[in-house]
Amino acid sequence: MDPLSITAAVVGITAPTVHCIRLLLEDIQKIVDAPETLKSLRNDLLSIDQALASLQAVSEAQWQSLGDAVVVQSKTVTTSCKESCDRFRAALARWTRHSDDRKLSLRDRAMVGFLKQGYVKSMSEQLQHCKITLTSVVCTATLHSSLQQKRATEEMMVTISKQEADIADSITTTDKQLAEVNTKLGALCIAKQQEDETEADRTSAISQVAVEQTVLGESRKLLQELLSGIHTAAANARKDNAHVVNNFGGQNEGIQIGASYGTISGITFGKK
């Protein structure tokens, strides 16, 4: 994929997603007496906003090093995040339709603060997972860039190992969340409609969890692709750092060094 095409493609979906997130954030902030369930969601929105800003800062060369699959999957995760925020904004407007002057009526407060806790929690978890996934993309891009610019040091090898472990942990967590979401989606589909719940609310709740399921699945693919890239980078770095054996003369005397990151002193060159 052409570098300019990569940048345009990523910015093309990231910018509208950031805009949508900020609109949702404004909607929540306008509710002066918002319940805690909505207040906690504001922090998640701010976090994903920062993650997307970091994603926009990834350079063309870094995207190239990550590969086309990572680019495509990053776009998919970002697009799903936007769609979920759009859906949540529409749902929030329905939940607060009995309120005036942005102050929740008792009926709407009960709807948002109690009846819709599961919906809000699903949204919160999705935002958190998107943030972790996109942050992993940025960290991996930075790591690839560092490896291309200079020889891997011992400190960098530690960083590579840590990034491998972090992504592997994220994949494990994603698998657990996928199992939970699959169970939740099945329960929602067979559950009876709650009191004061419209058909639109029910459909929206099912769609929200379905999107969460999709995002988790796409995030897992993206994380797996990143882990594969880290494995390759680590293998190349370890190969480059392999010790070199040197023989000195017929007596095989002297010092032999493959890779040394410390100071060497007290050496005399010449015959004994």
C-alpha positions in Angstrom: 0.0 0.0 0.0 1.3 3.5 -0.9 2.4 5.5 2.2 0.3 8.5 1.3 -2.7 6.2 0.9 -2.1 4.7 4.3 -2.0 8.1 6.0 -5.1 9.3 4.1 -7.0 6.1 4.9 -6.2 6.3 8.6 -6.9 10.0 9.0 -10.0 9.6 6.9 -11.7 7.4 9.6 -9.9 8.7 12.7 -10.9 12.3 12.3 -14.7 11.6 12.1 -14.4 9.1 15.0 -12.7 11.8 17.2 -15.5 14.2 16.2 -18.2 11.7 17.1 -16.6 11.0 20.5 -16.4 14.7 21.3 -20.1 15.2 20.4 -21.0 12.4 22.8 -18.8 13.8 25.5 -20.5 17.2 25.1 -24.0 15.5 25.3 -23.0 13.9 28.6 -21.4 17.0 30.0 -24.6 19.0 29.4 -26.5 16.7 31.8 -25.6 18.7 34.9 -27.0 16.0 37.3 -25.8 13.0 35.3 -25.7 9.7 37.4 -22.4 8.1 38.2 -22.8 5.6 35.4 -22.6 8.4 32.8 -19.9 10.3 34.7 -17.6 7.3 34.6 -18.1 7.0 30.8 -16.7 10.5 30.3 -13.2 9.3 31.5 -13.4 6.4 29.0 -14.3 8.9 26.2 -11.3 11.1 27.1 -9.0 8.1 27.1 -10.0 6.9 23.7 -9.8 10.5 22.4 -6.1 10.5 23.5 -5.5 7.1 22.0 -6.8 8.3 18.6 -4.7 11.4 18.8 -1.6 9.1 19.2 -2.8 7.0 16.3 -3.0 10.1 14.1 0.7 10.8 15.0 2.0 7.5 13.6 4.2 8.3 10.6 3.9 6.9 7.1 7.1 4.9 7.6 5.8 3.4 10.8 2.5 2.3 9.1 4.6 0.7 6.4 6.6 -1.2 9.0 3.4 -2.5 10.6 2.0 -3.9 7.4 -1.2 -3.7 5.4 -3.1 -6.1 7.7 -2.6 -4.0 10.7 -3.6 -0.9 8.8 -6.9 -2.5 7.7 -7.7 -3.9 11.1 -6.9 -0.6 12.8 -9.4 1.1 10.5 -12.0 -1.5 11.3 -11.6 -1.1 15.1 -11.8 2.7 14.8 -14.8 2.5 12.5 -16.7 0.2 15.0 -15.8 2.6 17.8 -17.5 5.5 15.8 -20.6 3.4 15.0 -21.0 2.5 18.7 -20.7 6.1 19.8 -23.3 7.2 17.2 -25.6 4.5 18.4 -25.1 5.5 22.1 -25.8 9.1 21.3 -29.1 8.2 19.7 -30.0 5.9 22.7 -29.1 8.7 25.2 -31.4 11.1 23.4 -34.3 8.5 23.8 -33.5 7.9 27.5 -33.6 11.6 28.3 -36.6 12.5 26.1 -38.8 13.4 29.2 -36.2 15.8 30.6 -36.0 19.6 30.1 -33.1 22.0 30.2 -30.7 19.1 30.4 -31.8 18.2 33.9 -32.9 14.6 34.2 -36.5 13.9 35.2 -37.0 11.2 37.9 -38.2 8.8 35.2 -35.2 9.4 33.0 -32.8 9.3 35.9 -34.1 5.9 36.8 -33.8 4.8 33.1 -30.2 6.0 32.8 -28.9 5.3 36.3 -30.5 1.9 36.8 -32.3 0.3 33.9 -29.5 1.0 31.4 -26.5 0.2 33.5 -25.8 -2.8 31.4 -25.9 -0.8 28.2 -23.6 1.9 29.6 -21.2 -0.8 31.0 -21.0 -2.4 27.5 -20.2 0.9 26.0 -17.5 1.6 28.6 -15.9 -1.8 28.2 -15.8 -1.3 24.4 -14.1 2.1 24.7 -11.6 0.7 27.1 -10.8 -2.2 24.8 -10.4 0.0 21.8 -8.1 2.2 23.7 -5.9 -0.7 24.8 -5.8 -2.1 21.2 -5.0 1.2 19.5 -2.4 2.0 22.1 -0.8 -1.3 21.3 -0.6 -0.3 17.7 1.1 3.0 18.5 3.6 1.3 20.9 4.4 -1.4 18.3 4.9 1.2 15.6 7.3 3.1 17.8 9.2 0.0 18.6 9.6 -1.0 15.0 10.8 2.5 14.2 13.5 2.3 16.9 14.7 -1.1 15.7 15.1 0.2 12.1 17.1 3.3 13.2 19.7 1.5 15.4 21.0 -1.8 16.6 19.0 -3.4 19.3 20.6 -2.8 22.7 20.0 -4.9 25.8 17.5 -2.3 27.1 15.6 -2.5 23.8 15.5 -6.3 24.0 13.8 -5.9 27.4 11.3 -3.5 25.8 10.6 -6.0 23.0 10.0 -8.8 25.5 7.7 -6.6 27.6 5.7 -5.6 24.5 5.3 -9.3 23.6 4.0 -10.1 27.1 1.6 -7.1 27.1 0.0 -8.0 23.8 -0.2 -11.7 24.8 -2.0 -10.6 28.0 -4.4 -8.4 26.0 -5.2 -11.4 23.7 -6.0 -13.6 26.8 -8.2 -10.8 28.2 -10.0 -10.4 24.9 -10.8 -14.1 24.7 -12.4 -14.0 28.1 -14.4 -10.9 27.2 -15.5 -12.5 24.0 -16.9 -15.5 25.9 -18.7 -13.2 28.3 -20.2 -11.1 25.5 -21.3 -14.1 23.5 -23.2 -15.3 26.6 -24.6 -11.8 27.2 -25.8 -11.5 23.6 -27.6 -14.8 23.8 -29.4 -13.8 27.0 -30.5 -10.5 25.5 -31.9 -12.1 22.5 -34.2 -14.4 24.5 -35.0 -11.9 27.4 -38.5 -10.4 27.7 -38.9 -6.7 27.1 -38.6 -4.7 30.3 -41.2 -2.3 31.6 -40.8 1.2 30.1 -38.5 -0.3 27.5 -39.4 0.5 23.9 -38.8 -1.8 21.0 -36.1 0.7 19.8 -34.4 0.5 23.2 -34.4 -3.3 23.0 -33.1 -3.4 19.5 -30.4 -0.8 20.4 -29.3 -2.7 23.4 -28.9 -5.9 21.3 -27.1 -4.0 18.6 -24.7 -2.4 21.1 -23.6 -5.8 22.5 -23.4 -7.2 18.9 -21.0 -4.3 18.0 -19.0 -5.0 21.2 -18.7 -8.6 20.0 -17.5 -7.5 16.6 -15.0 -5.0 18.0 -13.6 -7.7 20.3 -13.2 -10.1 17.4 -11.5 -7.5 15.2 -9.3 -6.3 18.1 -8.2 -9.9 18.6 -7.2 -10.2 15.0 -5.3 -6.9 15.2 -3.5 -7.9 18.5 -2.6 -11.3 17.0 -1.1 -9.5 13.9 0.9 -7.2 16.2 2.1 -10.1 18.2 3.3 -11.8 15.1 5.2 -8.7 14.0 6.8 -8.4 17.4 7.9 -12.0 17.3 9.5 -11.4 13.9 11.2 -8.2 15.2 12.4 -10.0 18.3 13.8 -12.9 16.3 15.7 -10.5 14.0 17.1 -8.5 16.9 18.3 -11.6 18.7 19.9 -12.8 15.5 21.7 -9.5 15.0 22.9 -9.6 18.6 24.2 -13.2 18.4 27.8 -13.5 19.6 30.6 -13.7 17.1 33.5 -16.1 17.9 36.9 -14.9 16.8 40.1 -17.0 16.9 43.4 -15.3 17.5 46.4 -17.0 16.0 47.4 -20.6 16.1 47.4 -20.6 19.9 43.9 -19.2 20.0 45.0 -16.6 22.5 43.5 -13.2 23.4 40.0 -12.0 24.1 36.9 -13.0 22.1 33.8 -10.7 22.2 30.5 -11.0 20.4 28.5 -8.1 21.7 29.5 -5.9 24.7 27.5 -3.0 26.1 29.9 -2.3 29.0 33.3 -0.6 29.3 36.3 -2.7 28.5 39.6 -1.7 30.2 42.9 -3.2 31.2 43.7 -4.7 27.8 47.2 -4.9 26.3 47.7 -5.7 22.6 50.9 -7.4 21.5 53.1 -10.3 22.2 53.6 -11.7 25.7 
